[in-house]
Amino acid sequence: MNFKPLFEKATKVGFEAIQIKYSESRSVDLEVFKGDLDKHEISDSKGLVLEGIYQGKMGKMSTENIDESFFDSWLQTLKSSAEAVESEDPVVIYEGDDAYKEVEGVYSEALETLSVEAKKKIVFELEERVRNADDRIDISEAFYSESSRYVLLENSKGLSLEKRVNHAVLGAHIVAKANDDSRSAFDYIQSNQPQDFNTDELVENVVERGTSMLGAAPIESGKYDVIIENRTSANLLGAFLSMFKAENVQKGLSKLKGKLNEPIAHAQVSLIENPFMEKSPKSTGFDGEGVATYKKHIIDKGVLKTYMHNLKTAKKDSVESTGNGFGGGISHTNLFIEPGEQSLDTMLKEMGDGLFITSLQGLHSGTSAISGDFSLQASGYVVKDGKLDKPVSLITVSSNYLELLGTINTIGSDLKFTFSYLGSPSIRLNAMSVSGK
């Protein structure tokens, strides 16, 4: 659709600037439960988000009715939205940057053209393999979730950007049962290349994770050397991500206020955002406000180098946006703790005795992103003589996230990303407080 007539109309009725974000999305969701297709959903959607500055205020509206005949009514709604705004915060519609990096490997024709029947076959075979892998598996489920998205960002200042991405997740969930004990586990593969969905390792991992936890029990309270598994560490990072957002810093809701260019973590810790990773739906050459993205260190060798900014927070601090303006707020692209060189096996051997934490529960209720404190129920394994020993559950680990970053002993090489593309390798800590029996 040609939006230039909309921009011309907006200027005539008094808008200083106007911007549209048009998107087309398609998703496929499949689930197989105990050999039966339990979910088969395919959906398509279109949407438009419209923003405009009128008398110094930013109006906003969204619609799925996308047609030129609605231009006048859109502008009227947008004007009313702006007039209702009471905030005195600065508002910006961005004219664009000189150059934008083209992101490669984020859209795959092979994934797009793979038939739904072929995708079903992959999920059915995965579920069957998991279900038959061990007699102790009581419940088995496999899932496949795929999304494809096209985005067009244009405004009256001449900005015009577009991108197309697609991505899929293939995973399995089980419940293993023995006597009166049952344990659940899941694992997944993320990619936009069908050849990456090799399920051999996935089947082995999810079955091992579930069955090996049978008989888990608490251990004695005390201080233990601890290794937190990669994806569990990534989930913990997600619980405290808001402390790195400039909006929370400016509101006094982050302990990182006034800490720029100061050490906040161990010197081996670097927190990196890379918006140009292949196969990730989070990768992009521009943010939701039209600012060019770039690879950056949030933490560089322990030192806090920047907060994540959008245009509004950047203007308040008289700095440049970091290209993290998404959805009207601040968000990340691909954000991860930089991996080290040691394998997990080597980390376990070097630790000798301690705990290997593979799961943390209560990440929403048991954490405070303002103070950094957390107290979380955990499960995993006792480590004895450098090897995994008996399974452990119903223990509680307590600390402060910034203190944790400062006491990291070793960072592993096994980087793994969550569904939201927060990533971490396994990390080793010394003398962590553990409450057990």
C-alpha positions as CSV (number, residue, x, y, z in Angstrom):
1,M,0.0,0.0,0.0
2,N,1.1,3.5,-0.7
3,F,1.1,5.5,2.5
4,K,2.4,8.8,1.1
5,P,-1.2,10.2,0.7
6,L,-1.7,9.5,4.4
7,F,1.5,11.5,5.2
8,E,0.2,14.4,3.1
9,K,-3.2,14.4,4.8
10,A,-1.5,14.3,8.2
11,T,0.6,17.4,7.4
12,K,-2.5,19.3,6.3
13,V,-4.4,18.7,9.5
14,G,-1.5,19.8,11.7
15,F,0.7,16.8,12.5
16,E,4.4,17.6,12.9
17,A,5.3,14.1,11.8
18,I,3.7,10.7,11.4
19,Q,4.9,7.1,11.2
20,I,3.4,3.7,10.2
21,K,4.5,0.2,11.1
22,Y,2.8,-2.4,8.9
23,S,3.3,-6.1,9.6
24,E,2.2,-9.4,8.1
25,S,2.5,-12.5,10.1
26,R,2.0,-16.2,9.6
27,S,2.3,-19.0,12.2
28,V,2.1,-22.8,12.3
29,D,1.7,-24.6,15.6
30,L,1.7,-28.4,15.9
31,E,1.5,-30.6,19.0
32,V,1.6,-34.4,19.2
33,F,0.5,-36.0,22.5
34,K,1.0,-39.7,23.1
35,G,0.9,-40.5,19.4
36,D,-2.1,-38.2,18.5
37,L,-2.2,-34.8,16.8
38,D,-3.4,-32.7,19.7
39,K,-3.0,-29.2,18.0
40,H,-2.9,-28.1,14.4
41,E,-3.2,-24.3,14.0
42,I,-2.3,-22.1,11.1
43,S,-3.0,-18.4,11.3
44,D,-2.3,-15.3,9.2
45,S,-2.7,-11.7,10.4
46,K,-2.0,-8.2,9.2
47,G,-1.7,-5.1,11.4
48,L,-0.8,-1.5,11.4
49,V,0.5,0.7,14.2
50,L,0.2,4.4,13.6
51,E,2.0,7.1,15.5
52,G,1.9,10.9,15.1
53,I,3.1,14.0,16.8
54,Y,0.4,16.6,17.2
55,Q,1.0,19.8,19.3
56,G,4.1,18.2,20.9
57,K,2.3,15.1,22.0
58,M,2.5,11.6,20.6
59,G,-0.7,9.9,19.6
60,K,-0.9,6.2,18.8
61,M,-3.4,3.8,17.4
62,S,-3.5,0.3,15.9
63,T,-5.8,-1.4,13.4
64,E,-6.3,-4.5,11.4
65,N,-8.6,-2.8,8.9
66,I,-6.0,-1.6,6.4
67,D,-7.4,0.4,3.5
68,E,-6.9,3.9,2.1
69,S,-10.6,4.6,2.8
70,F,-9.8,4.7,6.5
71,F,-7.1,7.4,6.3
72,D,-9.2,10.2,7.5
73,S,-10.7,8.3,10.4
74,W,-7.2,7.1,11.4
75,L,-5.9,10.6,11.6
76,Q,-8.9,11.7,13.6
77,T,-8.3,8.9,16.1
78,L,-4.6,9.7,16.2
79,K,-5.3,13.3,16.9
80,S,-7.7,12.5,19.7
81,S,-5.0,10.1,21.2
82,A,-2.4,12.9,21.1
83,E,-4.8,15.4,22.7
84,A,-5.4,13.0,25.6
85,V,-1.7,12.7,26.5
86,E,-0.7,14.4,29.7
87,S,2.9,13.3,29.9
88,E,5.6,15.9,29.3
89,D,8.1,13.4,28.1
90,P,9.9,14.3,24.9
91,V,8.6,12.6,21.7
92,V,10.5,11.8,18.6
93,I,9.8,10.4,15.1
94,Y,13.2,9.5,13.7
95,E,14.4,10.7,10.3
96,G,16.7,7.7,9.9
97,D,20.4,6.9,9.9
98,D,22.9,7.3,7.1
99,A,23.3,3.5,6.7
100,Y,21.7,0.3,7.9
101,K,23.4,-3.1,8.0
102,E,21.7,-5.8,6.0
103,V,21.1,-8.9,8.2
104,E,21.8,-12.2,6.5
105,G,20.4,-15.6,7.3
106,V,17.2,-14.6,9.0
107,Y,14.8,-15.7,6.3
108,S,14.8,-19.2,4.8
109,E,13.0,-20.2,1.7
110,A,13.6,-23.8,2.7
111,L,11.6,-23.4,5.9
112,E,8.8,-21.4,4.1
113,T,8.4,-24.0,1.4
114,L,8.6,-27.1,3.6
115,S,5.0,-28.6,3.5
116,V,2.9,-28.8,6.6
117,E,2.7,-32.5,6.1
118,A,6.5,-32.7,6.3
119,K,6.5,-30.7,9.5
120,K,3.8,-33.0,11.0
121,K,6.0,-36.0,10.1
122,I,8.9,-34.5,12.0
123,V,6.8,-33.9,15.1
124,F,5.2,-37.4,15.0
125,E,8.6,-39.1,14.6
126,L,10.1,-37.0,17.5
127,E,7.2,-37.8,19.9
128,E,7.3,-41.5,19.0
129,R,11.1,-41.7,19.6
130,V,10.8,-40.0,22.9
131,R,7.9,-42.1,24.1
132,N,9.6,-45.4,23.2
133,A,13.0,-44.4,24.6
134,D,12.4,-45.5,28.2
135,D,9.8,-47.5,30.0
136,R,9.6,-44.9,32.7
137,I,8.2,-42.3,30.4
138,D,4.6,-41.8,31.4
139,I,3.7,-38.7,29.3
140,S,5.3,-37.6,26.1
141,E,4.6,-34.6,23.9
142,A,6.4,-33.1,20.9
143,F,5.8,-29.6,19.5
144,Y,6.6,-27.5,16.5
145,S,6.1,-23.7,16.4
146,E,6.9,-21.6,13.3
147,S,6.5,-17.9,12.6
148,S,7.1,-15.8,9.6
149,R,6.9,-12.0,9.6
150,Y,7.2,-9.1,7.2
151,V,7.6,-5.5,8.6
152,L,7.5,-2.2,6.8
153,L,8.4,1.0,8.7
154,E,7.8,4.3,7.0
155,N,7.3,7.9,8.1
156,S,6.7,11.4,6.8
157,K,10.4,12.3,7.3
158,G,11.4,10.0,4.5
159,L,12.3,6.9,6.4
160,S,11.4,3.6,4.7
161,L,12.7,0.3,6.0
162,E,11.5,-3.3,5.6
163,K,12.6,-6.8,6.8
164,R,11.4,-10.4,6.5
165,V,12.3,-13.1,9.0
166,N,11.2,-16.7,9.8
167,H,12.0,-19.1,12.5
168,A,10.9,-22.4,14.1
169,V,11.2,-24.2,17.4
170,L,11.0,-28.0,17.6
171,G,10.9,-29.5,21.1
172,A,9.7,-32.3,23.3
173,H,8.3,-32.5,26.8
174,I,8.1,-35.7,29.0
175,V,7.0,-36.8,32.4
176,A,9.0,-39.7,33.7
177,K,7.6,-41.8,36.5
178,A,8.9,-44.5,38.9
179,N,7.0,-45.7,41.9
180,D,5.4,-42.6,43.4
181,D,7.9,-40.1,42.0
182,S,7.4,-38.3,38.7
183,R,9.7,-35.7,37.0
184,S,9.2,-33.5,34.0
185,A,11.7,-32.3,31.4
186,F,11.9,-30.6,28.0
187,D,14.4,-29.6,25.4
188,Y,14.3,-27.8,22.1
189,I,16.0,-26.8,18.9
190,Q,15.7,-23.3,17.3
191,S,16.5,-22.5,13.7
192,N,15.1,-21.5,10.4
193,Q,16.9,-24.2,8.5
194,P,15.1,-27.6,8.3
195,Q,18.3,-29.5,8.2
196,D,19.1,-28.3,11.8
197,F,16.2,-30.3,13.2
198,N,18.3,-33.4,13.9
199,T,16.5,-35.0,16.8
200,D,19.1,-37.5,17.9
201,E,20.6,-35.3,20.6
202,L,17.2,-33.8,21.4
203,V,15.7,-37.2,22.2
204,E,18.8,-38.2,24.3
205,N,18.8,-35.0,26.3
206,V,15.1,-34.8,27.1
207,V,14.9,-38.4,28.2
208,E,18.0,-38.2,30.3
209,R,16.9,-34.9,31.9
210,G,13.6,-36.5,33.0
211,T,14.6,-40.0,34.0
212,S,17.8,-39.0,35.8
213,M,15.9,-36.7,38.2
214,L,13.8,-39.6,39.5
215,G,14.3,-40.0,43.3
216,A,15.6,-36.4,43.7
217,A,15.6,-35.2,47.3
218,P,16.9,-32.2,49.3
219,I,20.5,-32.0,50.6
220,E,21.8,-30.4,53.8
221,S,21.8,-26.6,54.0
222,G,25.1,-24.9,53.6
223,K,27.5,-23.1,51.2
224,Y,28.3,-25.0,48.0
225,D,30.4,-24.5,44.9
226,V,27.8,-24.3,42.2
227,I,27.6,-24.6,38.4
228,I,24.4,-23.1,36.9
229,E,23.5,-24.7,33.6
230,N,23.5,-22.6,30.5
231,R,19.8,-22.2,29.8
232,T,19.0,-21.8,33.6
233,S,21.6,-19.0,33.7
234,A,20.0,-17.4,30.7
235,N,16.6,-17.5,32.4
236,L,18.1,-15.9,35.5
237,L,19.5,-13.2,33.3
238,G,16.0,-12.6,31.9
239,A,14.6,-12.0,35.4
240,F,17.0,-9.1,35.9
241,L,17.1,-7.7,32.4
242,S,15.1,-4.6,33.3
243,M,18.0,-3.2,35.4
244,F,19.9,-2.6,32.2
245,K,17.0,-0.6,30.6
246,A,17.6,3.2,30.6
247,E,13.9,3.8,31.5
248,N,14.2,2.0,34.8
249,V,17.5,3.6,35.5
250,Q,16.0,7.0,35.0
251,K,13.1,6.2,37.3
252,G,15.4,5.0,40.0
253,L,14.3,1.4,39.6
254,S,17.7,-0.1,38.9
255,K,20.8,-0.4,41.1
256,L,22.9,0.4,38.1
257,K,22.0,4.1,38.2
258,G,25.3,6.1,38.2
259,K,27.4,3.0,37.5
260,L,28.4,3.7,33.8
261,N,32.0,2.9,33.2
262,E,32.4,1.2,36.6
263,P,33.0,-2.5,37.3
264,I,29.8,-4.3,38.2
265,A,30.9,-7.9,37.4
266,H,33.9,-10.1,37.4
267,A,36.5,-9.1,34.8
268,Q,35.8,-12.2,32.7
269,V,32.1,-11.3,32.3
270,S,30.9,-9.6,29.1
271,L,27.3,-9.1,28.2
272,I,26.9,-8.6,24.5
273,E,24.0,-7.7,22.2
274,N,24.4,-8.9,18.6
275,P,21.4,-8.0,16.4
276,F,23.0,-9.6,13.4
277,M,23.0,-13.3,14.3
278,E,21.9,-15.7,11.6
279,K,18.7,-17.9,12.1
280,S,17.4,-15.7,14.9
281,P,14.0,-13.9,14.6
282,K,15.3,-11.2,16.9
283,S,18.0,-10.1,14.5
284,T,17.4,-6.9,12.7
285,G,19.2,-3.9,11.1
286,F,16.8,-1.4,12.7
287,D,14.7,-1.2,15.8
288,G,11.0,-0.3,16.0
289,E,11.7,3.4,15.9
290,G,13.9,3.2,12.8
291,V,17.2,3.5,14.6
292,A,20.1,1.5,13.1
293,T,21.1,-1.4,15.4
294,Y,24.7,-2.4,16.1
295,K,26.6,-5.0,18.0
296,K,27.5,-3.7,21.5
297,H,28.9,-4.6,24.9
298,I,26.4,-3.8,27.7
299,I,29.1,-5.1,30.1
300,D,32.7,-5.3,28.8
301,K,35.1,-7.3,30.9
302,G,33.1,-6.6,34.0
303,V,32.6,-2.8,33.3
304,L,29.1,-1.4,32.6
305,K,29.5,0.4,29.2
306,T,25.9,1.4,28.4
307,Y,22.3,1.1,29.2
308,M,19.8,0.0,26.6
309,H,18.1,3.2,25.2
310,N,15.2,4.0,22.9
311,L,14.8,7.5,21.4
312,K,12.9,8.9,24.4
313,T,15.4,7.8,27.1
314,A,18.3,8.8,24.9
315,K,17.0,12.3,24.6
316,K,16.6,12.5,28.4
317,D,20.2,11.5,28.9
318,S,21.5,13.5,25.9
319,V,23.0,10.4,24.3
320,E,22.3,8.4,21.1
321,S,19.7,5.7,21.1
322,T,21.3,2.2,21.3
323,G,18.7,0.9,18.8
324,N,16.6,-0.9,21.5
325,G,13.3,0.9,20.9
326,F,10.7,-1.8,20.4
327,G,7.0,-1.9,21.0
328,G,6.9,1.5,22.5
329,G,9.4,0.6,25.1
330,I,12.9,-0.9,25.4
331,S,13.8,-4.5,24.5
332,H,16.8,-6.6,23.4
333,T,17.6,-8.4,20.2
334,N,20.1,-11.3,20.8
335,L,21.6,-10.7,24.2
336,F,24.0,-13.1,25.9
337,I,26.8,-13.6,28.3
338,E,30.0,-14.1,26.2
339,P,31.1,-17.8,26.4
340,G,34.5,-18.9,27.6
341,E,36.6,-21.8,26.5
342,Q,36.0,-24.6,29.0
343,S,33.6,-27.4,28.3
344,L,31.0,-28.3,30.9
345,D,32.8,-31.6,31.6
346,T,36.0,-29.7,32.3
347,M,34.1,-27.3,34.6
348,L,32.6,-30.2,36.6
349,K,36.0,-31.9,36.9
350,E,37.7,-28.7,38.1
351,M,35.0,-28.0,40.6
352,G,35.3,-31.5,42.0
353,D,32.5,-31.5,44.6
354,G,29.5,-29.2,44.6
355,L,26.1,-28.7,42.9
356,F,25.0,-28.6,39.3
357,I,21.8,-26.5,39.1
358,T,19.6,-27.3,36.1
359,S,16.3,-25.6,37.0
360,L,15.1,-22.6,39.0
361,Q,11.5,-22.0,39.8
362,G,9.7,-18.8,40.8
363,L,11.7,-16.5,38.6
364,H,8.8,-14.0,38.7
365,S,7.8,-14.1,42.3
366,G,11.2,-14.9,43.9
367,T,13.3,-12.1,42.3
368,S,13.5,-8.4,42.7
369,A,14.8,-6.7,39.5
370,I,15.2,-3.4,41.5
371,S,17.4,-4.8,44.3
372,G,18.9,-7.7,42.4
373,D,18.0,-10.1,45.2
374,F,16.6,-13.6,44.5
375,S,15.6,-16.6,46.5
376,L,14.5,-19.5,44.2
377,Q,13.6,-23.1,44.5
378,A,16.1,-25.2,42.6
379,S,16.8,-28.7,41.4
380,G,19.8,-30.4,39.8
381,Y,22.5,-32.8,40.8
382,V,25.2,-33.3,43.5
383,V,28.6,-33.2,41.9
384,K,31.1,-35.7,43.4
385,D,34.7,-36.1,42.2
386,G,33.9,-34.1,39.1
387,K,30.9,-36.2,38.0
388,L,27.1,-35.9,38.4
389,D,25.9,-38.0,41.3
390,K,22.5,-38.1,42.9
391,P,19.6,-35.8,41.8
392,V,18.6,-32.9,44.1
393,S,15.3,-31.1,44.4
394,L,13.4,-28.9,46.9
395,I,16.4,-26.8,47.8
396,T,16.5,-23.0,47.7
397,V,19.4,-20.8,46.4
398,S,19.7,-17.2,47.5
399,S,21.9,-14.4,46.4
400,N,22.0,-11.0,44.6
401,Y,22.4,-11.0,40.8
402,L,25.0,-8.3,40.7
403,E,27.0,-10.1,43.5
404,L,26.6,-13.3,41.5
405,L,28.1,-11.6,38.4
406,G,31.0,-10.5,40.6
407,T,31.8,-13.9,42.0
408,I,31.8,-16.0,38.8
409,N,34.7,-18.4,38.9
410,T,34.5,-19.8,35.3
411,I,32.4,-19.3,32.2
412,G,31.8,-22.3,30.0
413,S,31.8,-22.6,26.2
414,D,28.2,-24.1,26.0
415,L,26.2,-21.0,25.0
416,K,22.4,-21.7,24.7
417,F,19.6,-19.3,24.0
418,T,16.1,-19.2,25.5
419,F,13.0,-18.7,23.3
420,S,13.4,-15.0,23.7
421,Y,17.0,-15.1,22.6
422,L,18.6,-14.4,25.9
423,G,21.7,-16.6,26.1
424,S,24.3,-17.8,28.5
425,P,26.9,-20.5,28.9
426,S,27.1,-22.5,32.1
427,I,28.7,-20.5,34.9
428,R,30.6,-21.6,38.0
429,L,30.2,-19.8,41.3
430,N,32.0,-20.3,44.6
431,A,30.3,-20.7,48.0
432,M,26.7,-20.1,47.1
433,S,24.1,-20.2,50.0
434,V,21.8,-23.2,49.7
435,S,18.9,-24.1,52.0
436,G,17.9,-27.7,52.1
437,K,16.8,-30.1,54.8
